[in-house]
Amino acid sequence: VNEIAKRLLVDKLINEKEFLTLANDGEFLASLGIKAESIEGYLFPETYHFDRSMTTREVIRIMVRQFWKEITPEMRARAEKIGLTFPQWLTLASIIGKESGNQAEKPFISAVFHNRLKRGMKLQSDPTAVYHLEKAGKPVKTVLRSHLKKETPHNTYLINGLPPGPIANPGIDSLRAALYPANINYLYFVSRNDGSHSFSATLAAHNQAVSKYQINRKKK
């Protein structure tokens, strides 16, 4: 939400204070059909045509309206079929979207998380560990070990299962990937530092991949 606010501010399309206040206004969210404490997850990423005559409320309404247009009855039925509530689906999609911008990889990322959830394993997703900082408007370029140990509601290195809500606003690729994970047995993945990931089914194979691709990762 903070990133979207900053992007809209570049073109002077919103009042930042009002935008961030409305993002957590229960009455306003209810008017948009959102049954959550925050608008995080519901601001659909798309190309929009705004103009400065629009109010901050109008800009938000347009983005949320697009979100609801993307959500089909078939998608809702699929989420229910695989045992995900609507908030859980949206939350999982947001994590998938933060983990990879590679469309082809997203079903594999999704499979890893689905497989971990089924086994009762922690998701251990780096973006969840720094969400509290992103939310506070403090972007993190490199996730450190100290971040992974920080006790926050969304840190999946410490909590079991999914976080209490979305950590970003997922696009349609991430929403679909959350519903249709690849049929593979992977449990781990690590960045190759080129926009792609190396996937593994065992911890031993994963550790080898980490050594290969993340040798220079900071250890603070």
Disulfide bonds with the S-S distance in Angstrom:
none
